[in-house]
């Protein structure tokens, strides 16, 4: 019987690695990137001047976000072969939303940051006198804030497919799957509130229920792997 041990370890490690990359991106990315990720736009500042001054930090932040996206997309590829034994529809839903679409969101975000950096550098070269560049920079910065909730919604749809698959297959303890499904609800509320600019300041706490679950689940997959009885049942059913 194939145990899919390597798939579990890879999925858990990529979960944890993606989280590390994400946290590091806000640490090294400077005020501009941390404001975008945190959903707290900067106001009353010379945006392109600030971008130009912290362009090196933003470049490193963009690279880390790209690495986070690659890690999380690869995670879905590790889980797909065993999930499809239970339900091809759920497995494809996970692969589409937590893989292709979420990965595209990270790529768009990184391209937006690199474009913002290019505008900031051009702004400095032009002598900081271009009103057109200032307007373009402000709109692009606001766009980055705007697509954040969209990316969160895509992520949450994919996460729902993933946790339903885990719940059905019993590859990990069901309490972990239920924790994940519960965590989707406040996170989704945060995404909607932020999308309509109604964030009450509790967004961090609304996200933490699911964020903690994913850390625990990642560690579980690396240390314990899949439930072998559940794997055996999936093999017998196919």
C-alpha positions as CSV (number, residue, x, y, z in Angstrom):
1,X,0.0,0.0,0.0
2,X,1.3,3.4,-0.9
3,X,1.4,5.6,2.2
4,X,1.7,9.0,0.5
5,X,4.1,9.9,3.3
6,X,6.2,12.2,1.0
7,X,3.0,13.9,-0.2
8,X,2.0,14.7,3.4
9,X,5.5,16.0,4.3
10,X,5.7,18.1,1.2
11,X,2.3,19.6,1.7
12,X,3.0,20.4,5.4
13,X,6.5,21.8,4.7
14,X,5.2,24.0,1.8
15,X,2.4,25.2,4.1
16,X,4.9,26.3,6.7
17,X,7.4,27.6,4.2
18,X,4.6,29.7,2.5
19,X,3.7,31.2,5.9
20,X,7.4,32.0,6.6
21,X,7.8,33.7,3.3
22,X,4.6,35.7,3.8
23,X,5.6,36.9,7.3
24,X,9.1,37.8,6.1
25,X,7.7,39.8,3.2
26,X,5.9,42.2,5.6
27,X,9.0,42.4,7.8
28,X,11.5,43.3,5.1
29,X,9.1,45.0,2.7
30,X,8.9,48.3,4.5
31,X,6.0,50.6,5.3
32,X,4.4,50.5,1.9
33,X,4.2,46.7,1.7
34,X,3.2,46.2,5.3
35,X,0.3,48.7,4.8
36,X,-0.9,46.8,1.7
37,X,-0.7,43.4,3.4
38,X,-2.2,44.7,6.6
39,X,-5.0,46.4,4.8
40,X,-4.2,49.8,6.3
41,X,-3.5,52.2,3.4
42,X,-1.1,55.1,4.0
43,X,-2.7,58.5,3.6
44,X,-1.2,62.0,3.3
45,X,2.2,60.8,2.2
46,X,4.3,61.3,-0.9
47,X,3.6,57.7,-2.1
48,X,6.1,57.5,-5.0
49,X,8.8,59.3,-3.0
50,X,8.3,56.7,-0.2
51,X,8.3,53.9,-2.8
52,X,11.5,55.1,-4.4
53,X,13.2,55.5,-1.0
54,X,12.3,51.9,0.0
55,X,12.6,50.3,-3.5
56,X,15.2,47.7,-2.3
57,X,13.0,46.6,0.6
58,X,10.0,46.4,-1.8
59,X,11.9,44.3,-4.3
60,X,12.8,41.8,-1.5
61,X,9.2,41.8,-0.3
62,X,7.9,41.2,-3.8
63,X,10.4,38.3,-4.2
64,X,9.2,36.7,-0.9
65,X,5.6,37.1,-1.9
66,X,6.4,35.3,-5.2
67,X,8.1,32.5,-3.2
68,X,5.1,32.3,-0.9
69,X,2.8,31.9,-4.0
70,X,5.0,29.2,-5.5
71,X,5.0,27.3,-2.2
72,X,1.3,27.3,-1.7
73,X,0.6,26.4,-5.3
74,X,3.0,23.5,-5.0
75,X,1.2,22.4,-1.8
76,X,-2.0,21.7,-3.8
77,X,-0.1,19.6,-6.3
78,X,1.1,17.4,-3.4
79,X,-2.4,16.9,-2.1
80,X,-4.2,16.4,-5.4
81,X,-3.2,12.8,-6.1
82,X,-4.7,11.5,-2.9
83,X,-7.7,13.8,-2.7
84,X,-8.9,12.8,-6.2
85,X,-9.3,9.2,-4.9
86,X,-12.2,10.5,-2.9
87,X,-13.7,13.2,-5.1
88,X,-12.3,14.5,-8.3
89,X,-14.6,17.5,-8.1
90,X,-13.4,18.6,-4.7
91,X,-9.8,17.9,-5.7
92,X,-10.1,20.0,-8.8
93,X,-11.8,22.8,-6.8
94,X,-8.9,22.9,-4.5
95,X,-6.4,22.8,-7.4
96,X,-8.2,25.6,-9.2
97,X,-8.8,28.0,-6.3
98,X,-5.9,27.3,-4.0
99,X,-3.6,26.5,-6.9
100,X,-4.2,28.3,-10.2
101,X,-6.3,31.3,-9.1
102,X,-4.5,32.0,-5.8
103,X,-1.2,31.7,-7.6
104,X,-2.4,34.1,-10.3
105,X,-3.4,36.6,-7.5
106,X,0.1,36.5,-6.0
107,X,1.6,37.0,-9.5
108,X,-0.6,40.0,-10.2
109,X,0.3,41.4,-6.8
110,X,4.0,41.0,-7.5
111,X,3.8,42.6,-10.9
112,X,1.9,45.5,-9.4
113,X,4.6,46.0,-6.8
114,X,7.3,45.9,-9.4
115,X,5.4,48.4,-11.6
116,X,5.0,50.7,-8.5
117,X,8.7,50.5,-7.9
118,X,9.4,51.4,-11.6
119,X,7.0,54.4,-11.2
120,X,8.8,55.5,-8.1
121,X,12.2,55.4,-9.8
122,X,10.8,57.4,-12.7
123,X,9.3,59.9,-10.3
124,X,12.7,60.5,-8.8
125,X,14.4,60.9,-12.2
126,X,11.7,63.4,-13.3
127,X,12.5,65.6,-10.3
128,X,9.3,64.6,-8.4
129,X,7.3,67.1,-10.4
130,X,5.1,64.8,-12.5
131,X,1.5,65.0,-11.4
132,X,0.6,62.3,-13.9
133,X,3.1,59.9,-12.3
134,X,1.8,60.8,-8.8
135,X,-1.7,60.0,-9.9
136,X,-0.7,56.7,-11.5
137,X,1.2,55.7,-8.4
138,X,-1.7,56.5,-6.1
139,X,-4.1,54.5,-8.3
140,X,-1.8,51.5,-8.5
141,X,-1.2,51.6,-4.7
142,X,-5.0,51.7,-4.2
143,X,-5.4,48.8,-6.6
144,X,-3.0,46.7,-4.5
145,X,-5.3,47.3,-1.5
146,X,-8.4,46.6,-3.6
147,X,-7.3,43.2,-4.8
148,X,-6.3,42.0,-1.4
149,X,-9.9,41.0,-0.3
150,X,-10.4,39.4,-3.7
151,X,-7.4,37.2,-3.2
152,X,-8.6,36.4,0.3
153,X,-12.0,35.2,-1.1
154,X,-10.3,33.1,-3.7
155,X,-8.1,31.6,-1.0
156,X,-11.1,30.9,1.2
157,X,-13.0,29.1,-1.5
158,X,-10.0,26.9,-2.1
159,X,-9.5,26.3,1.6
160,X,-13.2,25.2,1.9
161,X,-12.6,22.6,-0.8
162,X,-9.5,21.5,1.0
163,X,-11.0,21.1,4.4
164,X,-14.1,19.3,3.1
165,X,-11.7,16.8,1.4
166,X,-9.8,16.3,4.6
167,X,-13.0,15.9,6.6
168,X,-14.4,13.3,4.2
169,X,-11.2,11.3,3.9
170,X,-10.1,11.5,7.5
171,X,-6.5,11.8,6.4
172,X,-5.9,14.1,9.3
173,X,-8.0,14.3,12.6
174,X,-11.4,15.6,11.9
175,X,-11.1,18.3,14.6
176,X,-8.4,19.9,12.5
177,X,-10.7,19.9,9.5
178,X,-13.6,21.3,11.5
179,X,-11.2,24.0,12.9
180,X,-10.3,25.0,9.4
181,X,-14.0,25.2,8.2
182,X,-14.9,27.3,11.3
183,X,-11.9,29.6,10.6
184,X,-13.1,30.2,7.1
185,X,-16.2,32.1,8.4
186,X,-14.5,35.0,10.3
187,X,-11.8,35.3,7.7
188,X,-14.5,35.6,5.0
189,X,-16.2,38.3,7.1
190,X,-13.0,40.2,7.3
191,X,-12.5,40.0,3.5
192,X,-16.0,41.3,2.8
193,X,-15.7,44.1,5.4
194,X,-12.3,45.1,3.9
195,X,-13.6,45.0,0.4
196,X,-16.3,47.5,1.2
197,X,-14.0,49.6,3.4
198,X,-15.9,48.6,6.5
199,X,-13.0,47.1,8.4
200,X,-13.6,47.7,12.1
201,X,-10.0,47.2,13.2
202,X,-10.5,43.6,14.2
203,X,-9.3,42.1,10.9
204,X,-6.2,40.6,12.5
205,X,-8.2,38.6,15.0
206,X,-10.7,37.5,12.4
207,X,-7.8,36.0,10.4
208,X,-6.0,34.4,13.3
209,X,-8.5,31.5,13.7
210,X,-7.6,30.1,10.3
211,X,-3.9,31.2,10.4
212,X,-3.3,29.3,13.6
213,X,-5.1,26.2,12.2
214,X,-2.9,26.2,9.1
215,X,0.3,26.3,11.1
216,X,-0.9,23.4,13.3
217,X,-2.1,21.4,10.2
218,X,1.2,22.0,8.5
219,X,3.2,20.8,11.5
220,X,0.9,17.8,11.8
221,X,1.4,16.8,8.2
222,X,5.2,17.0,8.5
223,X,5.4,15.1,11.8
224,X,2.5,12.6,11.7
225,X,1.6,12.4,8.0
226,X,-1.7,10.9,6.8
227,X,-3.8,8.5,8.7
228,X,-2.8,5.1,7.2
229,X,-6.2,3.5,7.8
230,X,-7.8,6.4,5.9
231,X,-5.2,5.9,3.1
232,X,-6.0,2.2,3.0
233,X,-9.7,2.8,2.7
234,X,-9.2,5.2,-0.2
235,X,-7.0,2.6,-2.0
236,X,-9.7,0.0,-1.5
237,X,-12.4,2.3,-2.8
238,X,-10.6,3.0,-6.1
